[in-house]
């Protein structure tokens, strides 16, 4: 028995040793000079990229210039925005202080590479004589320049100019990626604003009417409803809160539902089955409420008699699943698909908005799913991961 | 005889199933629609954490080790509980603020390195498997005592039960189920302990507990069935019978006996099997001292280090903290866990004390792990004893099913989420299907290992799981949370160094048999050696590299109190 157990654990040790070796060891080999240079250049290029992908500012430029100097093999390099130096590295970099104006480098102010010869420095000891200024053009607009300097002792070659141009386009491409990413974020924000704008005037009218109808016969209730309404609007219209916990979102759904119940009375039956383990999951703000509003509209508003809205939240290991179910007329698969794609009529826009925002945040495997059959009610299933790096409730 | 314990096990288990089904309360009216009222209070969560934590090692192992090694075994529950102090001081609140659900989540996000997820996932599997083996071993032993079934059958039954339960959605209202299991276990260990002490009117055989005597055969003589031949060391001159043939041995003699029926006359000192030594009450009741065995100072410190630092690295425990709404609640929960565990651990040693006097035959067979199950009938023959034995059996069953479920959920989650080829792409249904498959498959390896590990003490097996956790995840958490200089490469090297050295030491200890002498204890419980190795590797390798760019943001998220809005979305 002991021998077998030993063999078993021995295999485990061997496996972990192999894993250790795989992770720690770097491929080694003797490189030819050309390959060595290629490796240096590639390393410099890949080391530059992540810094600049955050956008072009002093901090990112500072991190990137040293690698850019290795890449271009110039005596000194500098990154600038449109009117001052952001960071510099190399021989005589002390003369290129960040924030210094660019007057000395202003040759023809156009968007082509140009050479500035015979630089004049305040400090005459500076060895930097010649500069190649390559513009950084992002989405058709000049955002700054990449400058390589050549010291007095060396003549400028055409390769220097070409290297400066290539490095500049590399930098520009990365900065462009940063711009695109921030545009993506702005798009997501815009979608959230669009959803806020959609919270229907119809609902606000109905809610206020319900409050009005209670004011005389049940003033306490009316006051509570007004509080709910205030809470609802504060949550829905407060900006700068892209993610909240499921608990927060559900609290808000509650105040929404109380307003709807004041309007529908006994016609609206609400059932909540919430696993406590699911409450801390982080969801995009206003993600469950549109589903519930949808259920109320489809399940109750569109037909006579009572309707039930059921909200379930379940713990599925690394995921949390939220289901919103109504027992309304339901819909066909085609219409369900259209609702998610944003082509459906009525509440479809809200659903597609939530679906898109969730996929943007969590990736393809998450989002909404509509399960419905004509006459059999509709269930909207929302899946979120319990943790996603960088997504945090505020 | 079989009927009572079996019935009580069934009652306790179906109680847990009932809590699972009805735990999520239905609410139909607006008045109890409040979400806030559904949040788990720190007390509930603390009971759930304790319920998931108190395993076969705590329910059976601590009492067994106590009977075998005496007061030195008390360090184990001390360490098991103190581990939560380390968790409270260094990990609970920051980790909750960070929001990560599993250890691989934390490793990847804190170090911005997708490979760390892979490595952490492999270590999770290693630790969880090591921890599952003693649970299944406990199951095999307990079911054999209750029903007389072969050892492997108990393992198979419990493995299947747990796998089916987890695969069928076992995490449904898991907090309530585990909290229920905690109280089942505490009741099942406390009530028999109190009643037996009252019934016996105090502790019998005091000389064997605290004086100069060895444990002795009871007045009616001692009859032990030896299933296989064993080498026994007789501490005093004894005459006895084996299968009716008389034999006589001198004090200190070693004799290979069995298989057969060993009969020792009343009052003769109980012999000890190979690997253990018979001890007088005075030696038995000394917590530290002696160069070998469980009371060797090196082993004691190593064990304390493993348990103190290892608790924070147990994968099935950390996920429970996700249920706390914020860092403060996580801390409050941990304090309550300390209290609840302290309550539970008052009782196992009562069984050790009574067992030494009343069921000394367990010394001869080496099966001291069974003392909790065997003691009630020996101490109080008749119906009361049977009922109390049923109660302890039900508690033991709760212990290994609840811990095994938690561990299997961790294993299945890791297999299906962290190790599956890019789990994020697959849809929710596909992910759930994978989880079920992983739950079924994840039970196979620990099941087989449990069948092989029949002769290894439960507490020793659990000690290894703690040693592994202490030399891999503990440095990852402590340095990852409290040091800005940690790099992914450093963390990976440190975890690998810790895991490899700990596994190698355990393997060497197994291969060399019971090691004795200066460094021998380090092979039994390697933490004192491997934890410093892991920390040193992590720090030294990290110092050579540059910490990831997002470190400041992560530190803010880990440490800035909630509600200040400091740790918003990054960028």
HADDOCK unambig.tbl for C-alpha pairs under 7 A between the chains (distance, minus, plus):
assign (segid A and resid 1 and name CA) (segid B and resid 452 and name CA) 5.80 0.50 0.50
assign (segid A and resid 5 and name CA) (segid B and resid 452 and name CA) 5.90 0.50 0.50
assign (segid A and resid 5 and name CA) (segid B and resid 453 and name CA) 6.76 0.50 0.50
assign (segid A and resid 6 and name CA) (segid B and resid 507 and name CA) 6.32 0.50 0.50
assign (segid A and resid 6 and name CA) (segid B and resid 510 and name CA) 6.64 0.50 0.50
assign (segid A and resid 6 and name CA) (segid B and resid 511 and name CA) 6.38 0.50 0.50
assign (segid A and resid 9 and name CA) (segid B and resid 507 and name CA) 6.25 0.50 0.50
assign (segid A and resid 10 and name CA) (segid B and resid 507 and name CA) 6.75 0.50 0.50
assign (segid A and resid 13 and name CA) (segid B and resid 500 and name CA) 6.27 0.50 0.50
assign (segid A and resid 13 and name CA) (segid B and resid 503 and name CA) 6.21 0.50 0.50
assign (segid A and resid 13 and name CA) (segid B and resid 504 and name CA) 6.38 0.50 0.50
assign (segid A and resid 16 and name CA) (segid B and resid 500 and name CA) 6.33 0.50 0.50
assign (segid A and resid 17 and name CA) (segid B and resid 500 and name CA) 6.67 0.50 0.50
assign (segid A and resid 20 and name CA) (segid B and resid 496 and name CA) 5.85 0.50 0.50
assign (segid A and resid 24 and name CA) (segid B and resid 493 and name CA) 6.92 0.50 0.50
assign (segid A and resid 247 and name CA) (segid B and resid 35 and name CA) 6.68 0.50 0.50
assign (segid A and resid 250 and name CA) (segid B and resid 35 and name CA) 6.73 0.50 0.50
assign (segid A and resid 251 and name CA) (segid B and resid 35 and name CA) 6.08 0.50 0.50
assign (segid A and resid 270 and name CA) (segid B and resid 28 and name CA) 5.89 0.50 0.50
assign (segid A and resid 270 and name CA) (segid B and resid 29 and name CA) 6.81 0.50 0.50
assign (segid A and resid 271 and name CA) (segid B and resid 27 and name CA) 5.76 0.50 0.50
assign (segid A and resid 271 and name CA) (segid B and resid 28 and name CA) 4.65 0.50 0.50
assign (segid A and resid 272 and name CA) (segid B and resid 26 and name CA) 6.62 0.50 0.50
assign (segid A and resid 272 and name CA) (segid B and resid 27 and name CA) 5.66 0.50 0.50
assign (segid A and resid 272 and name CA) (segid B and resid 28 and name CA) 6.80 0.50 0.50
assign (segid A and resid 272 and name CA) (segid B and resid 33 and name CA) 6.81 0.50 0.50
assign (segid A and resid 273 and name CA) (segid B and resid 24 and name CA) 6.48 0.50 0.50
assign (segid A and resid 273 and name CA) (segid B and resid 25 and name CA) 6.67 0.50 0.50
assign (segid A and resid 273 and name CA) (segid B and resid 26 and name CA) 5.68 0.50 0.50
assign (segid A and resid 273 and name CA) (segid B and resid 27 and name CA) 6.89 0.50 0.50
assign (segid A and resid 274 and name CA) (segid B and resid 24 and name CA) 6.65 0.50 0.50
assign (segid A and resid 275 and name CA) (segid B and resid 24 and name CA) 5.93 0.50 0.50
assign (segid A and resid 275 and name CA) (segid B and resid 173 and name CA) 6.25 0.50 0.50
assign (segid A and resid 276 and name CA) (segid B and resid 38 and name CA) 6.00 0.50 0.50
assign (segid A and resid 276 and name CA) (segid B and resid 39 and name CA) 5.51 0.50 0.50
assign (segid A and resid 276 and name CA) (segid B and resid 40 and name CA) 6.18 0.50 0.50
assign (segid A and resid 277 and name CA) (segid B and resid 323 and name CA) 5.08 0.50 0.50
assign (segid A and resid 280 and name CA) (segid B and resid 323 and name CA) 6.53 0.50 0.50
assign (segid A and resid 280 and name CA) (segid B and resid 325 and name CA) 6.21 0.50 0.50
assign (segid A and resid 315 and name CA) (segid B and resid 171 and name CA) 6.71 0.50 0.50
assign (segid A and resid 315 and name CA) (segid B and resid 172 and name CA) 6.65 0.50 0.50
assign (segid A and resid 317 and name CA) (segid B and resid 413 and name CA) 6.43 0.50 0.50
assign (segid A and resid 318 and name CA) (segid B and resid 413 and name CA) 6.72 0.50 0.50
assign (segid A and resid 363 and name CA) (segid B and resid 424 and name CA) 6.69 0.50 0.50
assign (segid A and resid 364 and name CA) (segid B and resid 424 and name CA) 6.92 0.50 0.50
assign (segid A and resid 364 and name CA) (segid B and resid 425 and name CA) 5.52 0.50 0.50
assign (segid A and resid 365 and name CA) (segid B and resid 424 and name CA) 5.14 0.50 0.50
assign (segid A and resid 365 and name CA) (segid B and resid 425 and name CA) 4.55 0.50 0.50
assign (segid A and resid 365 and name CA) (segid B and resid 426 and name CA) 5.06 0.50 0.50
assign (segid A and resid 365 and name CA) (segid B and resid 427 and name CA) 4.52 0.50 0.50
assign (segid A and resid 365 and name CA) (segid B and resid 428 and name CA) 6.58 0.50 0.50
assign (segid A and resid 366 and name CA) (segid B and resid 427 and name CA) 6.68 0.50 0.50
assign (segid A and resid 366 and name CA) (segid B and resid 428 and name CA) 6.94 0.50 0.50
assign (segid A and resid 383 and name CA) (segid B and resid 428 and name CA) 6.82 0.50 0.50
assign (segid A and resid 386 and name CA) (segid B and resid 101 and name CA) 6.32 0.50 0.50
assign (segid A and resid 387 and name CA) (segid B and resid 99 and name CA) 6.56 0.50 0.50
assign (segid A and resid 387 and name CA) (segid B and resid 100 and name CA) 5.46 0.50 0.50
assign (segid A and resid 387 and name CA) (segid B and resid 101 and name CA) 5.82 0.50 0.50
assign (segid A and resid 389 and name CA) (segid B and resid 109 and name CA) 5.42 0.50 0.50
assign (segid A and resid 390 and name CA) (segid B and resid 569 and name CA) 5.85 0.50 0.50
assign (segid A and resid 390 and name CA) (segid B and resid 570 and name CA) 5.85 0.50 0.50
assign (segid A and resid 391 and name CA) (segid B and resid 569 and name CA) 6.04 0.50 0.50
assign (segid A and resid 392 and name CA) (segid B and resid 568 and name CA) 6.61 0.50 0.50
assign (segid A and resid 392 and name CA) (segid B and resid 569 and name CA) 5.85 0.50 0.50
assign (segid A and resid 394 and name CA) (segid B and resid 565 and name CA) 6.39 0.50 0.50
assign (segid A and resid 394 and name CA) (segid B and resid 568 and name CA) 5.98 0.50 0.50
